[in-house]
Every structure is written in C-alpha cells, then in structure tokens.
Amino acid sequence: MDDLAVAERAKYERVWAECELYHKHSPGLRHAPEGYAWFTQNECETLIDFGCGDGRAMDWFRAQPDVKRAIGVDIAHRSEHIFRLPLWQTLPDAWHSDFGYSCDVLEHIPTDMVPKVIESMAAATRKAAWVQIALFEDTAGSMGDWGPLHLTVKPLPWWRFALARHFNVVWSTERRRRATFLLTAK
C-alpha cells in the first residue's frame, strides 16, 4: 500500500472511531432506493459499493430481491463483508459487478487521485452506476483534529467532465449542494 493510502486509512479509522456524526448518518443508505431504481432499470444482478463506510447501504442492497451479490470496498472500515482497499487501486476481476454505487465518497479523494479512482470504478462496473458527490466543504472535519475530509470540492461541471472520461453520463443534477449522476459503462 502506498504512503497516501496508509495516511488516508489511518485518518478514516480515527474518524470512524471518534466522529459520532459518521455513525448517526448514512447518506449511502438514505439514497440506496434511488440507486436501486437505476440498478433494476439496467437489468443488473451484481453490485459494488465504492466507499461503503460501515456497509449499511450494501446490506440494504443485499436484502433486495434482484441483487444476487453486493460487495463493498472502503479504505478503512472493518467488516467481514467489506474489502479494505484504497479506491485508486485496481480492483480484482472477481469483484467486478454489473452495477457501481457511490454515495458521498468521491469528494473525500485527494484531487490528484480522482481520475484514477474513476478509472478503477469504471473498469469494475460492467453496466451502469449511480454516483452522488457532495459539492461543499465538510462539517465533520472541524469536529476533530484530523483535518478536512472533503479534499476535492468542485462544481457539478467539473465532476461531469471527470466522470465522462470513463462513463457515459446519462443524466446529472444538482440539489441540496450535491451532484447526482446516472451513468452507463462505455
């Protein structure tokens, strides 16, 4: 694992241990039904949750009748169902899935690693993806001494361009300072 991955893993292990906000709120779980609608529309059977945190959204997807397999990848959180790996690393072929899901994750990636993360996500996604990205500075970073957590705060057009390099952008919108994208594989 590279030095950046070691530092980011240590930071997020601390955040999960010390930040109550991370345990109270799960944007991934809250938006899972939206993602699931896109999952079923694209006739997907398998899912990978990129940046799954504690796995609540992944568990929700697993309970849905059309989901044959759901796995999660996160740099820090420990669970028997979550693979600990930085998203900028190439994911093993065995993890590749029909559908990619990522909710409030990409803004946490260092800006210079965002292209590699999107490339890795696209390589592991066979059919379609649902992605939501926060477009604002984080509030949790000020609750501890771990520093800012949203490392790539960019407007919707910047993210659209970054995602369009590796996905077909079917639809995007901005609401409540978050960008949501419906994507298909190229």
DRENPA-3360 file (N, C-alpha, C; in nm, 2 decimals, always signed):
BEGIN
1 = MDDLAVAE = +0.09/-0.12/+0.00/+0.00/+0.00/+0.00/+0.09/+0.12/+0.00 ~ +0.06/+0.22/-0.08/+0.13/+0.34/-0.09/+0.12/+0.43/+0.03 ~ +0.21/+0.53/+0.05/+0.21/+0.62/+0.17/+0.08/+0.70/+0.18 ~ +0.02/+0.74/+0.07/-0.11/+0.82/+0.07/-0.22/+0.73/+0.13 ~ -0.22/+0.60/+0.08/-0.32/+0.51/+0.13/-0.31/+0.48/+0.28 ~ -0.19/+0.47/+0.32/-0.16/+0.44/+0.47/-0.21/+0.56/+0.55 ~ -0.18/+0.68/+0.50/-0.22/+0.80/+0.57/-0.38/+0.82/+0.57 ~ -0.44/+0.80/+0.46/-0.58/+0.81/+0.45/-0.65/+0.70/+0.53;
9 = RAKYERVW = -0.60/+0.58/+0.53/-0.66/+0.48/+0.61/-0.66/+0.51/+0.76 ~ -0.54/+0.56/+0.80/-0.53/+0.60/+0.94/-0.62/+0.71/+0.98 ~ -0.64/+0.81/+0.89/-0.73/+0.92/+0.92/-0.87/+0.87/+0.93 ~ -0.92/+0.79/+0.84/-1.05/+0.74/+0.84/-1.08/+0.64/+0.95 ~ -0.98/+0.57/+0.99/-1.00/+0.48/+1.11/-1.03/+0.56/+1.23 ~ -0.95/+0.68/+1.24/-0.98/+0.77/+1.35/-1.11/+0.83/+1.34 ~ -1.15/+0.88/+1.22/-1.28/+0.94/+1.20/-1.39/+0.85/+1.25 ~ -1.39/+0.72/+1.20/-1.49/+0.63/+1.24/-1.49/+0.60/+1.39;
17 = AECELYHK = -1.38/+0.60/+1.45/-1.37/+0.58/+1.59/-1.41/+0.70/+1.68 ~ -1.39/+0.82/+1.63/-1.41/+0.94/+1.71/-1.53/+1.03/+1.67 ~ -1.58/+1.01/+1.55/-1.68/+1.11/+1.50/-1.82/+1.04/+1.50 ~ -1.90/+1.09/+1.60/-2.04/+1.04/+1.62/-2.12/+1.06/+1.49 ~ -2.10/+1.17/+1.42/-2.18/+1.20/+1.30/-2.17/+1.09/+1.20 ~ -2.05/+1.02/+1.19/-2.04/+0.91/+1.09/-2.12/+0.79/+1.13 ~ -2.15/+0.77/+1.26/-2.23/+0.66/+1.30/-2.38/+0.69/+1.29 ~ -2.42/+0.82/+1.31/-2.56/+0.86/+1.31/-2.62/+0.87/+1.17;
25 = HSPGLRHA = -2.54/+0.91/+1.07/-2.59/+0.94/+0.94/-2.53/+0.85/+0.83 ~ -2.61/+0.80/+0.74/-2.56/+0.72/+0.63/-2.63/+0.77/+0.50 ~ -2.56/+0.86/+0.43/-2.62/+0.91/+0.31/-2.63/+0.79/+0.21 ~ -2.54/+0.70/+0.21/-2.55/+0.58/+0.12/-2.68/+0.50/+0.14 ~ -2.71/+0.48/+0.27/-2.84/+0.41/+0.30/-2.96/+0.49/+0.26 ~ -2.96/+0.62/+0.29/-3.07/+0.71/+0.26/-3.10/+0.71/+0.11 ~ -2.99/+0.71/+0.02/-3.01/+0.72/-0.12/-3.01/+0.58/-0.19 ~ -3.00/+0.47/-0.12/-3.00/+0.34/-0.18/-3.12/+0.31/-0.27;
33 = PEGYAWFT = -3.24/+0.35/-0.23/-3.36/+0.33/-0.32/-3.34/+0.39/-0.45 ~ -3.28/+0.51/-0.46/-3.26/+0.58/-0.59/-3.16/+0.50/-0.67 ~ -3.06/+0.46/-0.61/-2.96/+0.37/-0.68/-3.02/+0.24/-0.73 ~ -3.10/+0.18/-0.64/-3.17/+0.06/-0.68/-3.26/+0.07/-0.80 ~ -3.33/+0.18/-0.81/-3.41/+0.21/-0.93/-3.33/+0.20/-1.06 ~ -3.21/+0.26/-1.05/-3.12/+0.26/-1.17/-3.06/+0.12/-1.19 ~ -3.04/+0.05/-1.08/-2.99/-0.09/-1.09/-3.09/-0.17/-1.16 ~ -3.21/-0.17/-1.13/-3.31/-0.25/-1.19/-3.34/-0.21/-1.33;
41 = QNECETLI = -3.34/-0.08/-1.36/-3.37/-0.03/-1.49/-3.26/-0.08/-1.59 ~ -3.14/-0.10/-1.54/-3.03/-0.15/-1.63/-3.01/-0.30/-1.62 ~ -3.11/-0.37/-1.57/-3.11/-0.52/-1.56/-2.98/-0.57/-1.50 ~ -2.94/-0.52/-1.39/-2.82/-0.56/-1.32/-2.85/-0.67/-1.22 ~ -2.75/-0.75/-1.19/-2.76/-0.85/-1.08/-2.66/-0.84/-0.97 ~ -2.55/-0.78/-1.00/-2.44/-0.77/-0.90/-2.40/-0.63/-0.88 ~ -2.36/-0.60/-0.76/-2.33/-0.46/-0.72/-2.20/-0.45/-0.64 ~ -2.13/-0.34/-0.66/-2.02/-0.30/-0.58/-2.04/-0.16/-0.52;
49 = DFGCGDGR = -2.03/-0.14/-0.39/-2.05/-0.02/-0.33/-1.91/+0.04/-0.30 ~ -1.87/+0.14/-0.38/-1.74/+0.21/-0.37/-1.74/+0.31/-0.26 ~ -1.66/+0.29/-0.16/-1.66/+0.37/-0.04/-1.77/+0.35/+0.05 ~ -1.79/+0.22/+0.09/-1.92/+0.18/+0.15/-1.92/+0.21/+0.30 ~ -1.82/+0.27/+0.36/-1.82/+0.30/+0.50/-1.85/+0.18/+0.59 ~ -1.96/+0.19/+0.67/-1.99/+0.08/+0.76/-2.08/-0.03/+0.69 ~ -2.11/-0.01/+0.57/-2.18/-0.11/+0.49/-2.33/-0.11/+0.50 ~ -2.39/-0.01/+0.56/-2.54/-0.01/+0.57/-2.61/-0.01/+0.44;
57 = AMDWFRAQ = -2.56/+0.07/+0.34/-2.63/+0.06/+0.21/-2.61/-0.07/+0.14 ~ -2.49/-0.12/+0.16/-2.46/-0.25/+0.10/-2.55/-0.36/+0.16 ~ -2.57/-0.36/+0.29/-2.67/-0.45/+0.35/-2.81/-0.43/+0.30 ~ -2.85/-0.31/+0.28/-2.98/-0.28/+0.22/-2.99/-0.34/+0.08 ~ -2.89/-0.32/+0.00/-2.89/-0.38/-0.14/-2.90/-0.53/-0.13 ~ -2.83/-0.59/-0.04/-2.83/-0.74/-0.03/-2.97/-0.79/+0.00 ~ -3.05/-0.71/+0.07/-3.19/-0.76/+0.10/-3.29/-0.74/-0.01 ~ -3.25/-0.68/-0.12/-3.34/-0.66/-0.23/-3.34/-0.79/-0.32;
65 = PDVKRAIG = -3.46/-0.82/-0.37/-3.48/-0.95/-0.44/-3.40/-0.96/-0.57 ~ -3.37/-0.85/-0.64/-3.29/-0.86/-0.77/-3.14/-0.86/-0.75 ~ -3.09/-0.84/-0.63/-2.95/-0.83/-0.61/-2.90/-0.97/-0.58 ~ -2.82/-1.03/-0.67/-2.76/-1.16/-0.65/-2.63/-1.16/-0.57 ~ -2.56/-1.04/-0.57/-2.43/-1.03/-0.50/-2.41/-0.88/-0.48 ~ -2.37/-0.84/-0.36/-2.33/-0.70/-0.33/-2.21/-0.70/-0.24 ~ -2.10/-0.63/-0.29/-1.98/-0.62/-0.21/-1.95/-0.47/-0.18 ~ -1.87/-0.45/-0.08/-1.83/-0.31/-0.05/-1.68/-0.30/-0.05;
73 = VDIAHRSE = -1.63/-0.18/-0.09/-1.49/-0.15/-0.08/-1.48/-0.02/-0.01 ~ -1.39/-0.01/+0.09/-1.36/+0.11/+0.17/-1.22/+0.10/+0.22 ~ -1.16/+0.22/+0.23/-1.02/+0.23/+0.27/-1.00/+0.19/+0.42 ~ -1.11/+0.21/+0.50/-1.08/+0.20/+0.64/-1.17/+0.10/+0.72 ~ -1.30/+0.10/+0.70/-1.39/+0.04/+0.79/-1.37/-0.11/+0.79 ~ -1.38/-0.18/+0.90/-1.37/-0.32/+0.91/-1.50/-0.39/+0.92 ~ -1.52/-0.49/+0.84/-1.64/-0.57/+0.84/-1.61/-0.70/+0.76 ~ -1.67/-0.81/+0.79/-1.65/-0.93/+0.72/-1.69/-0.92/+0.58;
81 = HIFRLPLW = -1.78/-0.82/+0.54/-1.83/-0.81/+0.41/-1.77/-0.70/+0.33 ~ -1.67/-0.63/+0.39/-1.61/-0.51/+0.32/-1.47/-0.54/+0.30 ~ -1.43/-0.51/+0.17/-1.28/-0.52/+0.14/-1.21/-0.39/+0.16 ~ -1.10/-0.39/+0.24/-1.03/-0.27/+0.27/-0.93/-0.25/+0.16 ~ -0.95/-0.15/+0.09/-0.86/-0.11/-0.03/-0.88/+0.03/-0.07 ~ -0.78/+0.11/-0.10/-0.80/+0.24/-0.15/-0.86/+0.23/-0.29 ~ -0.96/+0.32/-0.32/-1.03/+0.31/-0.44/-0.94/+0.34/-0.56 ~ -0.82/+0.40/-0.54/-0.74/+0.43/-0.66/-0.66/+0.30/-0.70;
89 = QTLPDAWH = -0.67/+0.20/-0.63/-0.60/+0.07/-0.67/-0.70/+0.00/-0.76 ~ -0.64/-0.08/-0.86/-0.72/-0.16/-0.95/-0.78/-0.27/-0.87 ~ -0.91/-0.29/-0.89/-0.98/-0.39/-0.81/-0.97/-0.52/-0.88 ~ -0.96/-0.63/-0.81/-0.95/-0.76/-0.87/-1.07/-0.79/-0.96 ~ -1.05/-0.87/-1.06/-1.16/-0.90/-1.16/-1.27/-0.97/-1.09 ~ -1.25/-1.05/-0.99/-1.35/-1.12/-0.92/-1.45/-1.03/-0.85 ~ -1.42/-0.90/-0.82/-1.50/-0.81/-0.76/-1.59/-0.73/-0.86 ~ -1.55/-0.74/-0.99/-1.63/-0.66/-1.09/-1.77/-0.70/-1.09;
97 = SDFGYSCD = -1.86/-0.60/-1.11/-2.00/-0.61/-1.09/-2.07/-0.54/-1.20 ~ -2.20/-0.58/-1.22/-2.28/-0.51/-1.32/-2.30/-0.36/-1.28 ~ -2.31/-0.33/-1.15/-2.36/-0.20/-1.11/-2.26/-0.14/-1.01 ~ -2.23/-0.02/-1.02/-2.15/+0.06/-0.92/-2.23/+0.16/-0.85 ~ -2.21/+0.17/-0.72/-2.28/+0.26/-0.64/-2.18/+0.34/-0.55 ~ -2.19/+0.47/-0.55/-2.10/+0.55/-0.47/-2.18/+0.67/-0.42 ~ -2.19/+0.69/-0.29/-2.26/+0.80/-0.24/-2.18/+0.88/-0.14 ~ -2.16/+1.00/-0.17/-2.08/+1.10/-0.09/-1.94/+1.04/-0.05;
105 = VLEHIPTD = -1.87/+1.00/-0.16/-1.74/+0.94/-0.14/-1.63/+1.01/-0.22 ~ -1.66/+1.04/-0.35/-1.55/+1.10/-0.44/-1.50/+1.23/-0.39 ~ -1.57/+1.31/-0.32/-1.52/+1.43/-0.26/-1.42/+1.41/-0.15 ~ -1.41/+1.29/-0.10/-1.31/+1.26/+0.00/-1.18/+1.22/-0.06 ~ -1.17/+1.20/-0.19/-1.05/+1.15/-0.26/-0.96/+1.27/-0.28 ~ -0.83/+1.26/-0.26/-0.74/+1.37/-0.30/-0.75/+1.40/-0.45 ~ -0.76/+1.52/-0.48/-0.79/+1.57/-0.62/-0.70/+1.50/-0.72 ~ -0.57/+1.48/-0.70/-0.48/+1.42/-0.80/-0.51/+1.27/-0.82;
113 = MVPKVIES = -0.59/+1.21/-0.72/-0.62/+1.07/-0.73/-0.76/+1.04/-0.79 ~ -0.84/+1.15/-0.81/-0.98/+1.13/-0.86/-0.98/+1.06/-0.99 ~ -0.90/+1.10/-1.09/-0.90/+1.03/-1.22/-0.88/+0.88/-1.21 ~ -0.78/+0.85/-1.13/-0.75/+0.70/-1.11/-0.87/+0.63/-1.04 ~ -0.93/+0.69/-0.95/-1.04/+0.63/-0.88/-1.16/+0.61/-0.98 ~ -1.19/+0.71/-1.06/-1.30/+0.70/-1.15/-1.26/+0.59/-1.26 ~ -1.14/+0.59/-1.30/-1.10/+0.48/-1.39/-1.11/+0.34/-1.33 ~ -1.08/+0.33/-1.21/-1.09/+0.20/-1.14/-1.24/+0.16/-1.12;
121 = MAAATRKA = -1.32/+0.26/-1.09/-1.46/+0.23/-1.08/-1.52/+0.19/-1.21 ~ -1.49/+0.26/-1.32/-1.54/+0.22/-1.45/-1.49/+0.08/-1.49 ~ -1.37/+0.05/-1.46/-1.32/-0.08/-1.50/-1.39/-0.19/-1.43 ~ -1.44/-0.17/-1.31/-1.50/-0.27/-1.23/-1.66/-0.27/-1.24 ~ -1.71/-0.18/-1.33/-1.85/-0.16/-1.35/-1.89/-0.20/-1.49 ~ -1.96/-0.31/-1.50/-1.99/-0.36/-1.64/-2.11/-0.30/-1.71 ~ -2.21/-0.25/-1.63/-2.33/-0.19/-1.70/-2.36/-0.05/-1.66 ~ -2.38/-0.02/-1.54/-2.43/+0.11/-1.50/-2.38/+0.15/-1.36;
129 = AWVQIALF = -2.39/+0.28/-1.33/-2.35/+0.33/-1.19/-2.44/+0.44/-1.15 ~ -2.46/+0.46/-1.02/-2.53/+0.57/-0.96/-2.43/+0.63/-0.87 ~ -2.40/+0.76/-0.89/-2.30/+0.83/-0.81/-2.35/+0.96/-0.76 ~ -2.33/+0.99/-0.63/-2.36/+1.12/-0.57/-2.23/+1.17/-0.51 ~ -2.21/+1.30/-0.53/-2.09/+1.37/-0.48/-2.13/+1.50/-0.41 ~ -2.08/+1.52/-0.29/-2.10/+1.64/-0.21/-2.02/+1.75/-0.28 ~ -2.08/+1.87/-0.29/-2.01/+1.98/-0.36/-1.97/+2.09/-0.26 ~ -1.95/+2.06/-0.13/-1.93/+2.16/-0.03/-1.82/+2.11/+0.07;
137 = EDTAGSMG = -1.76/+2.20/+0.14/-1.67/+2.17/+0.24/-1.74/+2.09/+0.35 ~ -1.67/+1.99/+0.41/-1.73/+1.90/+0.51/-1.74/+1.97/+0.64 ~ -1.84/+1.93/+0.72/-1.85/+1.98/+0.86/-1.78/+1.89/+0.96 ~ -1.77/+1.76/+0.93/-1.71/+1.67/+1.03/-1.57/+1.69/+1.05 ~ -1.50/+1.75/+0.95/-1.35/+1.77/+0.97/-1.32/+1.87/+1.08 ~ -1.42/+1.96/+1.11/-1.39/+2.06/+1.21/-1.43/+2.00/+1.35 ~ -1.49/+1.88/+1.36/-1.52/+1.82/+1.48/-1.41/+1.75/+1.55 ~ -1.30/+1.73/+1.48/-1.18/+1.66/+1.54/-1.06/+1.72/+1.48;
145 = DWGPLHLT = -0.94/+1.67/+1.52/-0.81/+1.73/+1.47/-0.76/+1.65/+1.35 ~ -0.85/+1.58/+1.28/-0.80/+1.50/+1.16/-0.80/+1.58/+1.03 ~ -0.84/+1.71/+1.04/-0.83/+1.80/+0.92/-0.95/+1.78/+0.83 ~ -0.95/+1.85/+0.72/-1.07/+1.85/+0.63/-1.08/+1.71/+0.57 ~ -1.21/+1.67/+0.55/-1.24/+1.54/+0.49/-1.28/+1.54/+0.35 ~ -1.34/+1.65/+0.31/-1.37/+1.67/+0.16/-1.25/+1.74/+0.10 ~ -1.17/+1.66/+0.03/-1.05/+1.70/-0.03/-1.06/+1.75/-0.17 ~ -1.17/+1.72/-0.24/-1.20/+1.76/-0.38/-1.34/+1.82/-0.38;
153 = VKPLPWWR = -1.34/+1.95/-0.36/-1.47/+2.03/-0.36/-1.47/+2.10/-0.50 ~ -1.55/+2.05/-0.59/-1.55/+2.11/-0.73/-1.70/+2.12/-0.77 ~ -1.73/+2.20/-0.86/-1.87/+2.21/-0.91/-1.91/+2.10/-1.00 ~ -2.04/+2.09/-1.02/-2.10/+1.98/-1.10/-2.03/+1.96/-1.24 ~ -2.01/+2.07/-1.31/-1.95/+2.05/-1.45/-1.81/+1.99/-1.44 ~ -1.73/+2.02/-1.34/-1.60/+1.95/-1.32/-1.62/+1.80/-1.30 ~ -1.71/+1.76/-1.22/-1.73/+1.62/-1.19/-1.79/+1.55/-1.32 ~ -1.88/+1.62/-1.39/-1.94/+1.56/-1.51/-1.83/+1.53/-1.61;
161 = FALARHFN = -1.74/+1.63/-1.63/-1.62/+1.60/-1.72/-1.54/+1.49/-1.67 ~ -1.51/+1.48/-1.54/-1.42/+1.38/-1.49/-1.49/+1.24/-1.51 ~ -1.61/+1.23/-1.48/-1.68/+1.10/-1.50/-1.70/+1.06/-1.64 ~ -1.72/+1.16/-1.73/-1.75/+1.14/-1.87/-1.62/+1.08/-1.94 ~ -1.51/+1.09/-1.88/-1.39/+1.03/-1.94/-1.40/+0.88/-1.94 ~ -1.47/+0.82/-1.85/-1.48/+0.68/-1.83/-1.62/+0.62/-1.83 ~ -1.72/+0.70/-1.82/-1.86/+0.65/-1.82/-1.94/+0.74/-1.93 ~ -2.05/+0.69/-1.97/-2.15/+0.77/-2.04/-2.24/+0.83/-1.93;
169 = VVWSTERR = -2.24/+0.96/-1.93/-2.33/+1.04/-1.84/-2.47/+1.05/-1.90 ~ -2.56/+0.97/-1.85/-2.70/+0.97/-1.90/-2.78/+1.09/-1.84 ~ -2.75/+1.12/-1.72/-2.83/+1.23/-1.65/-2.75/+1.28/-1.53 ~ -2.76/+1.40/-1.50/-2.70/+1.46/-1.38/-2.78/+1.58/-1.33 ~ -2.77/+1.60/-1.20/-2.85/+1.71/-1.14/-2.77/+1.76/-1.02 ~ -2.80/+1.88/-0.98/-2.75/+1.93/-0.85/-2.87/+1.97/-0.76 ~ -2.87/+1.91/-0.64/-2.98/+1.95/-0.55/-2.91/+1.94/-0.41 ~ -2.95/+2.04/-0.33/-2.90/+2.05/-0.19/-2.75/+2.03/-0.18;
177 = RRATFLLT = -2.68/+2.10/-0.27/-2.53/+2.11/-0.28/-2.47/+1.97/-0.30 ~ -2.54/+1.88/-0.37/-2.49/+1.75/-0.41/-2.52/+1.73/-0.55 ~ -2.42/+1.67/-0.62/-2.44/+1.63/-0.76/-2.47/+1.48/-0.77 ~ -2.57/+1.44/-0.85/-2.61/+1.30/-0.87/-2.60/+1.27/-1.01 ~ -2.54/+1.15/-1.04/-2.51/+1.11/-1.18/-2.57/+0.97/-1.20 ~ -2.64/+0.96/-1.32/-2.68/+0.82/-1.37/-2.58/+0.80/-1.48 ~ -2.51/+0.68/-1.47/-2.40/+0.65/-1.57/-2.42/+0.52/-1.63 ~ -2.37/+0.50/-1.75/-2.36/+0.37/-1.81/-2.22/+0.34/-1.85;
185 = AK = -2.18/+0.21/-1.86/-2.05/+0.18/-1.90/-2.02/+0.22/-2.05 ~ -1.90/+0.25/-2.07/-1.86/+0.28/-2.21/-1.83/+0.16/-2.28;
% end
